[in-house]
């Protein structure tokens, strides 16, 4: 079997699935692994992420790049079950890093981290040098995953980069803001959907195809950065985002309770200068992304 250029862990998740799709379109040499052991293709089976031997066998194929898309991505669930969130977001990371150290020291490791590590930023746009101050167990565990990468880089020379992903969305996503808006729109009896906050809160939304292109740009460039922000560089209010979404869905509008949601920051906008320096430029506007997402949602109803 030919050694893959890229190995993807978490290939059945939202980001991992789209990453595999684009790798297939580009006819790249890759292998994908579903760390939960649910896929019909390649999988790692075991209590958490398979045995160390299985992981080492995969890494021993000497891929140029290993990309970890696996893990939990839910702030609320990290409060409900912090131990599970810790295991999901740190356990596989150190096992992959150690396997690369032992079996394929020239492999470059890409860790999907999160902008949640920043918490409530002091200034916008958020740069990679901004203060790290997570507001949730999820944010802390993503920060721990970055520290593990730094540890293996410093002491064992494992080349890696953690991507601090901002608010990603697109076809295939069945959680977080827009999925929640969609489900609530289906249940609404009066044409209104109530949301936390005031609506003035902001996020940096990045469409999934742009996110995947950013990941592959890092995979090709293999830069010597420890961390890179991955976002659109644009700030959109939750009120505006909900209005655009409901204009596409039709028949509903958002109202805001004024209550804060635990673990949620007020304002986010990424400085993507570092990502741009290696040749990345977003291709999809927010409206284009929402249009594509709603088309997928409606097609999934049938």
C-alpha positions as CSV (number, residue, x, y, z in Angstrom):
1,X,0.0,0.0,0.0
2,X,1.3,3.5,-0.9
3,X,2.3,5.6,2.0
4,X,-0.2,8.5,2.3
5,X,0.9,12.1,2.0
6,X,-1.8,13.1,4.6
7,X,-3.4,11.1,7.4
8,X,-6.7,12.5,8.9
9,X,-8.0,11.5,12.3
10,X,-11.7,12.3,12.9
11,X,-12.6,11.8,9.3
12,X,-16.3,11.2,10.1
13,X,-16.8,14.6,11.9
14,X,-18.1,17.8,10.4
15,X,-14.7,19.2,9.4
16,X,-13.0,15.9,8.8
17,X,-15.7,14.7,6.3
18,X,-15.4,17.9,4.2
19,X,-11.6,17.6,4.4
20,X,-11.7,14.1,3.0
21,X,-14.1,15.3,0.3
22,X,-11.7,17.9,-0.9
23,X,-8.7,15.6,-0.7
24,X,-10.6,13.2,-3.0
25,X,-11.5,16.0,-5.4
26,X,-7.9,17.1,-5.5
27,X,-6.8,13.4,-5.9
28,X,-4.4,13.7,-3.0
29,X,-2.8,10.7,-1.4
30,X,-4.4,10.3,2.1
31,X,-5.9,8.0,4.7
32,X,-8.8,8.9,6.9
33,X,-9.6,7.4,10.3
34,X,-12.8,7.7,12.3
35,X,-11.6,7.7,15.9
36,X,-15.0,6.6,17.3
37,X,-14.8,3.3,15.3
38,X,-18.2,3.9,13.6
39,X,-17.2,4.2,9.9
40,X,-17.3,1.3,7.5
41,X,-13.8,2.2,6.1
42,X,-10.6,2.7,8.0
43,X,-11.2,3.0,11.7
44,X,-9.5,2.9,15.1
45,X,-11.4,0.7,17.5
46,X,-11.0,0.6,21.3
47,X,-12.2,2.1,24.5
48,X,-11.2,5.6,23.5
49,X,-9.1,5.9,20.4
50,X,-7.7,2.4,19.7
51,X,-4.5,0.9,21.0
52,X,-1.1,2.7,20.9
53,X,0.0,-0.1,18.6
54,X,-2.7,0.6,16.0
55,X,-1.8,4.3,16.1
56,X,1.9,3.6,15.7
57,X,1.2,1.3,12.8
58,X,-0.6,4.1,11.0
59,X,2.1,6.7,11.8
60,X,4.8,4.3,10.8
61,X,3.7,4.7,7.2
62,X,5.6,8.0,7.3
63,X,3.0,10.5,6.2
64,X,4.2,14.0,5.5
65,X,1.3,15.5,7.5
66,X,-1.1,14.2,10.2
67,X,-4.2,16.3,10.8
68,X,-6.3,15.8,13.9
69,X,-9.9,16.8,13.4
70,X,-11.2,14.6,16.2
71,X,-12.5,15.8,19.5
72,X,-15.5,17.3,21.2
73,X,-16.6,20.8,20.1
74,X,-19.4,21.7,22.6
75,X,-18.9,24.4,25.3
76,X,-22.2,23.4,27.0
77,X,-21.3,19.7,27.1
78,X,-17.9,20.5,28.5
79,X,-19.7,21.9,31.6
80,X,-22.0,18.8,31.8
81,X,-19.2,16.3,31.5
82,X,-15.7,17.9,31.8
83,X,-13.9,14.5,32.1
84,X,-15.3,13.4,28.7
85,X,-14.3,16.7,27.2
86,X,-10.8,16.4,28.6
87,X,-10.4,12.9,27.2
88,X,-11.8,13.8,23.8
89,X,-9.7,16.9,23.3
90,X,-6.3,15.9,24.9
91,X,-6.0,12.1,25.0
92,X,-5.6,11.4,21.3
93,X,-3.3,14.5,20.9
94,X,-0.5,13.2,23.1
95,X,-0.8,9.7,21.7
96,X,-0.4,11.0,18.1
97,X,2.5,13.3,19.1
98,X,4.2,10.4,20.9
99,X,3.7,8.1,17.9
100,X,5.1,10.7,15.5
101,X,8.1,11.1,17.9
102,X,8.8,7.4,17.9
103,X,7.8,6.3,14.4
104,X,7.9,9.2,12.0
105,X,9.9,12.2,13.3
106,X,9.7,14.1,10.0
107,X,5.9,14.1,10.0
108,X,4.2,17.5,10.5
109,X,1.3,17.5,12.9
110,X,-1.7,19.8,12.6
111,X,-3.8,20.2,15.7
112,X,-7.3,21.7,15.4
113,X,-7.6,23.9,18.4
114,X,-10.2,26.6,19.0
115,X,-10.6,30.4,19.4
116,X,-12.4,29.4,22.7
117,X,-9.0,29.6,24.3
118,X,-9.1,33.4,24.1
119,X,-12.2,33.8,26.2
120,X,-13.3,37.4,26.3
121,X,-10.6,39.3,24.4
122,X,-9.3,42.7,25.6
123,X,-8.9,44.0,22.1
124,X,-10.0,43.3,18.5
125,X,-8.9,41.9,16.2
126,X,-7.6,38.9,18.2
127,X,-4.0,38.1,17.3
128,X,-2.1,34.9,18.2
129,X,-0.3,36.9,20.9
130,X,-3.6,37.9,22.6
131,X,-4.1,36.9,26.2
132,X,-5.3,33.3,26.7
133,X,-8.2,33.2,29.1
134,X,-10.7,30.4,28.5
135,X,-14.3,30.7,29.7
136,X,-15.1,27.0,29.7
137,X,-13.6,23.5,30.3
138,X,-13.7,23.1,26.5
139,X,-11.5,26.2,26.1
140,X,-9.0,25.0,28.7
141,X,-8.8,21.5,27.2
142,X,-8.0,23.0,23.8
143,X,-5.3,25.1,25.4
144,X,-3.9,21.9,27.0
145,X,-3.8,20.3,23.5
146,X,-1.7,23.2,22.3
147,X,0.7,22.9,25.3
148,X,1.2,19.2,24.5
149,X,2.2,20.2,21.0
150,X,4.6,22.8,22.4
151,X,6.1,20.2,24.8
152,X,6.7,17.7,22.0
153,X,8.1,20.4,19.7
154,X,10.5,21.7,22.4
155,X,11.8,18.4,23.8
156,X,11.3,15.9,21.0
157,X,11.4,18.1,17.9
158,X,8.0,17.1,16.6
159,X,7.0,19.8,14.1
160,X,3.5,21.0,14.7
161,X,1.0,23.8,14.4
162,X,-2.2,24.4,16.4
163,X,-5.0,26.1,14.4
164,X,-7.2,28.3,16.5
165,X,-10.5,27.8,14.6
166,X,-13.1,30.5,15.0
167,X,-16.9,29.9,14.3
168,X,-17.1,27.4,11.5
169,X,-20.3,26.4,9.7
170,X,-21.6,24.8,6.6
171,X,-23.3,21.7,5.1
172,X,-23.1,18.7,7.5
173,X,-23.1,20.7,10.7
174,X,-25.7,19.4,13.2
175,X,-24.8,21.5,16.3
176,X,-24.0,25.0,17.4
177,X,-25.8,28.3,16.5
178,X,-27.3,27.7,13.0
179,X,-28.4,24.1,13.7
180,X,-30.0,25.4,16.9
181,X,-31.8,28.2,14.9
182,X,-33.0,25.7,12.4
183,X,-34.5,23.3,14.9
184,X,-36.1,26.1,16.8
185,X,-37.6,27.5,13.5
186,X,-39.2,24.1,12.9
187,X,-40.7,24.2,16.4
188,X,-41.8,27.8,16.4
189,X,-45.6,28.4,16.8
190,X,-45.6,32.2,16.5
191,X,-42.9,32.8,14.0
192,X,-40.4,33.8,16.7
193,X,-37.2,32.1,18.0
194,X,-35.7,33.3,21.3
195,X,-32.0,33.4,21.7
196,X,-29.6,34.2,24.6
197,X,-27.9,37.6,24.7
198,X,-28.8,40.9,23.2
199,X,-27.9,40.2,19.5
200,X,-25.0,42.6,19.6
201,X,-22.5,39.9,20.4
202,X,-20.2,39.1,17.5
203,X,-18.5,36.2,16.0
204,X,-15.9,35.6,13.2
205,X,-17.7,33.0,11.0
206,X,-15.8,30.9,8.5
207,X,-17.4,28.7,6.0
208,X,-16.3,25.0,6.1
209,X,-14.8,25.0,2.6
210,X,-12.6,28.0,3.5
211,X,-11.7,26.3,6.8
212,X,-10.6,23.2,4.9
213,X,-8.6,25.2,2.4
214,X,-6.8,26.9,5.3
215,X,-6.0,23.6,6.8
216,X,-4.6,22.3,3.5
217,X,-2.6,25.5,3.0
218,X,-0.9,24.9,6.4
219,X,-0.4,21.2,5.4
220,X,1.4,22.3,2.2
221,X,3.4,25.2,3.6
222,X,4.2,23.4,7.0
223,X,5.1,26.8,8.6
224,X,7.2,27.1,11.7
225,X,4.4,28.8,13.6
226,X,3.2,27.3,16.9
227,X,-0.3,28.6,16.5
228,X,-2.4,30.2,13.7
229,X,-5.8,31.9,13.8
230,X,-8.2,30.4,11.3
231,X,-11.2,32.7,10.6
232,X,-12.6,35.0,7.9
233,X,-11.2,38.2,9.6
234,X,-14.8,39.6,9.5
235,X,-17.0,40.4,12.5
236,X,-20.7,39.6,12.3
237,X,-23.3,40.3,15.0
238,X,-25.5,37.4,16.2
239,X,-28.5,39.5,15.3
240,X,-27.3,40.1,11.8
241,X,-26.3,36.4,11.4
242,X,-29.7,35.2,12.6
243,X,-31.5,37.7,10.3
244,X,-29.6,36.5,7.3
245,X,-30.2,32.9,8.3
246,X,-34.0,33.3,8.8
247,X,-34.3,35.3,5.6
248,X,-33.1,32.1,3.8
249,X,-35.2,29.7,5.9
250,X,-38.3,32.0,5.8
251,X,-41.2,32.5,8.1
252,X,-39.4,33.3,11.4
253,X,-37.5,36.0,13.2
254,X,-35.1,36.1,16.2
255,X,-35.8,37.8,19.5
256,X,-33.2,38.1,22.3
257,X,-33.7,37.3,26.0
258,X,-30.8,39.5,27.2
259,X,-29.5,36.6,29.3
260,X,-25.9,35.7,29.0
261,X,-24.9,32.1,28.1
262,X,-22.3,30.5,30.3
263,X,-18.9,30.2,28.5
264,X,-19.8,32.6,25.6
265,X,-17.6,35.6,24.9
266,X,-19.1,38.9,23.8
267,X,-17.0,39.9,20.8
268,X,-14.8,37.9,18.4
269,X,-12.8,38.9,15.3
270,X,-9.7,37.1,14.2
271,X,-6.5,38.7,12.9
272,X,-5.7,36.4,10.1
273,X,-2.4,38.1,9.0
274,X,-0.4,35.0,9.9
275,X,-2.7,32.7,7.9
276,X,-2.7,35.2,5.0
277,X,1.1,35.2,5.0
278,X,1.2,31.6,3.8
279,X,-1.2,32.3,0.9
280,X,-4.7,31.9,2.4
281,X,-7.6,34.1,1.3
282,X,-11.3,33.3,2.2
283,X,-13.4,32.6,-1.0
284,X,-16.9,32.5,0.5
285,X,-18.8,35.4,1.9
286,X,-21.0,34.9,5.0
287,X,-24.2,35.2,2.9
288,X,-22.9,32.6,0.4
289,X,-22.1,30.2,3.2
290,X,-25.5,30.6,4.8
291,X,-27.2,30.1,1.4
292,X,-25.4,26.9,0.9
293,X,-26.0,25.7,4.4
294,X,-29.8,26.3,4.2
295,X,-30.0,24.5,0.9
296,X,-28.4,21.5,2.5
297,X,-30.7,21.8,5.5
298,X,-33.8,21.8,3.3
299,X,-32.5,19.0,1.1
300,X,-31.9,16.9,4.2
301,X,-35.6,17.2,5.1
302,X,-36.6,15.0,2.2
